[in-house]
């Protein structure tokens, strides 16, 4: 986040500090002497051409003339013959006026009544000089300019009083009478200025201070009007910055005063690499200090400029149409500026949404991702699994990703996916960890903490079948919606579906082996029992796949699709898309580690059984009429005379073991699903499909 201290501002010319009488800072210089110093103010030599006398030596009428002359000088910050400026050092340095102690008491009392106005002028004048320096920022510059204009009116009033004095028409009482109307305003203004100076306020802090003080002075109409005018003048430069941001998407902030910070280190390309997707949230962000009159619409202002920036990054030069009526000139009580901001937001939001929907075809990309990563059209995957099996069964570190990519391209070209213009954006990748391990590494998901409480039994070696995944090339600006974070969640769902498809494929192979020996009379044998077990496993995995696709992904996709059609802004699009992915992850059990681990265990038992099927059948069937051929040809034999069941104890034990493990794991799901279904209603549907709960 930027701050004023980090901004390099032009330096004030040296002569401005070397010649203090040009700036009014000479009052702050420590005087070597008070009465006999050569630099002691201005004197009226016509009253005392030689040696100064104490003012008490003069007649009261002469004293009045001298005091009026001194006070007219004091009103513009200049010491008089018998009035002097003293600096009181303490917690807050303060300049005060003093009078000669020998002065007539009545005149002293009247002079002391006017001194607060003189002291306010000194403080205000010094503030104008100090806040006009470059480093103090545009808001202070505008505020100082407004105060300087006020001081010109004040000085004109003093000049008129002096003219009346020279004409002999101004008495001490008259001077006090003319000074009274400005006392309250100058005092209130000096109070604000003192607070701003002592805290070294700049930018937003100055605006908020003026706003709060104006509200606090609700009972004094004159003072409140003055502070509101100062607030409007000080905010003029700020509103120019605001106008450029909401109408052009440009931060024109030379002194770091604007309440929106830009992080230039974050580039749009990071969206395809950064899982945390920092670009959209942190490239432009709100600072801690926000003008009070913009606090309620700060988020809208930030978003408006962000939308305009996205379009500019796309090379789509767009600018909000600005008319005289839409200029942000002030923030008065009519709230016209809020209407302008709302209009700018609606325009920027509509333009960006139209751009992403029509020119960059967001829905087309999402449908394409659904086809491939959510297996909406899985014909290419069946072909790919067949031709890439030899590579996928290798250990992760031995797999050639390049070979898998070429096989994926071949599968895409030889199936219906070839008609999809987006199929070339599909790439393959091989992860280095199991699904559960990968989920535990994603800190933004709720599952990461839950998995840490569960003992993860990582296998000694994993193959491509457990770690294979697809990825998708997403270009700017679609990467705002389909970011690395979103793609990672798609990949997690794909890996779960892909492995379920693999298990289903293996069980189908096992079922075909059983069908190959169907001609033999196997009733009451272990093979018959194995056939029933195979059918149960197939029912489980197919029910699981049906639940995942038709009970979770499809309904949630349709809900998201309808929401995206009615979305009013890109932020709503991102929100609905993220909500869709979160809901799918949860309902696919990927955020429920206890259930997910059970499913992985069941799939492992199914795979082990499918791998052992060939041995179970060949060890239990005797071929009466020997024929040449490999074990695979066993499926094709249909003659009952050629096959004979042979009882094998080890086969029977193995089948019983598989059956016991599978049924035990399946039954253990019941209590878990039942206990959690109240908090997670979707688990009721899962139980109905897998366990037949509700159909009893």
Protein Blocks (a to p, Z undefined) as FASTA:
>chain_A
ZZfklpccddddfklmmmmmlnopmmmpccfbfklpmkgcjddfklmmmbccdfklpcfk
lmmmmmmmmmmmmmnopacfkbccdddddfbdcddddddfkbcfklmmmmmmmmmmmmmm
mmmmmmmmmmmpmklojklmmmmmmmmmmmmmmmmmmmmmmmmmmnopacfklmmmmmmm
mmmmmmmmmmmmmmmmmnopghjlmmmmmmmmmmmmmmmmklmmmmmmmmmmmmmmmmmm
mmmmmmnopacdfkopafbdcdfkbcfklmmmmmnlmmlmmmpccdfbdcfklmmmmmmm
mmmmmmmmmmmmnopacdddddfklpcfbccfkommmmmmmmmmmmmmmmmmmmmmmmno
mmlmmmmmmmmmnomalmlmmmmmmmmmmmmmpcfklpcfklmmmmmmmmmmmmmklmpm
klmmpccdddfbdfklmmmmmmkbmklmmmmmpccdddfbdcfklmgccddddddfklmm
mgmklmmmmmmmmmmmmmmmmmmmmmmmmmmmmmmmmmpccehiaklmmmmmmmmmmmmm
mmmmmmmmmmmmmmmmmmmmmmmmmpcbfklmmmmmmmmmmmmmmmnopmmmklmmmmmm
mmmmmmmmmmmmmmmmmmmpccfbaceddfklmmmpcbfklpccdddfklmmmmmmmmmm
mmmmmmmmmmmmmmmmmmmmmlmmmmmmmnopojZZ
